[in-house]
Amino acid sequence: MTPVQIDLIFFTLPQASLSLWLLGAFAIGGLLGVLLSSVVVLSLKTRLYYLNKKMVSARQEINKLRTSSLKDPA
């Protein structure tokens, strides 16, 4: 195994085997993917919660209007 040195634009990473760099990049990518997807899922669950609350409120109002029109015949 020959060590390689990764040269990024602003800095250079220390020498290590290529397989170590590939495994590290894979692990970091996996962790970032899980983190970003959990943020998206959390925001969607929050939106769903508030929309469900709004729907329950609208259903209650509709039921109230239905019963009030039956009680007050013109």
C-alpha positions, -999 to 999 in steps of 0.1 A, spaced: 0 0 0 15 32 -11 5 63 8 -11 92 -11 -13 128 -2 -46 145 -10 -42 181 -22 -73 202 -17 -74 238 -30 -68 255 3 -48 228 23 -32 194 19 -42 164 39 -15 142 54 -3 110 37 -23 79 42 -33 48 22 -58 54 -5 -81 28 10 -82 47 42 -91 80 24 -118 62 4 -133 46 36 -132 80 53 -149 97 25 -176 70 23 -182 73 61 -184 111 61 -207 110 31 -230 85 48 -231 106 80 -238 138 61 -266 120 42 -282 107 73 -279 141 90 -294 160 61 -322 136 55 -332 136 92 -334 174 90 -357 172 60 -379 144 77 -381 165 109 -393 196 90 -418 176 71 -432 160 103 -435 194 119 -454 207 88 -476 176 89 -484 182 126 -495 218 120 -515 209 89 -533 181 109 -541 206 136 -555 230 110 -576 202 94 -591 192 128 -600 229 135 -616 232 100 -636 200 105 -648 212 139 -659 245 123 -677 227 95 -695 204 119 -705 234 140 -719 252 110 -738 221 99 -754 217 133 -762 254 137 -780 255 103 -801 225 113 -811 241 147 -821 275 132 -846 268 103 -856 299 85 
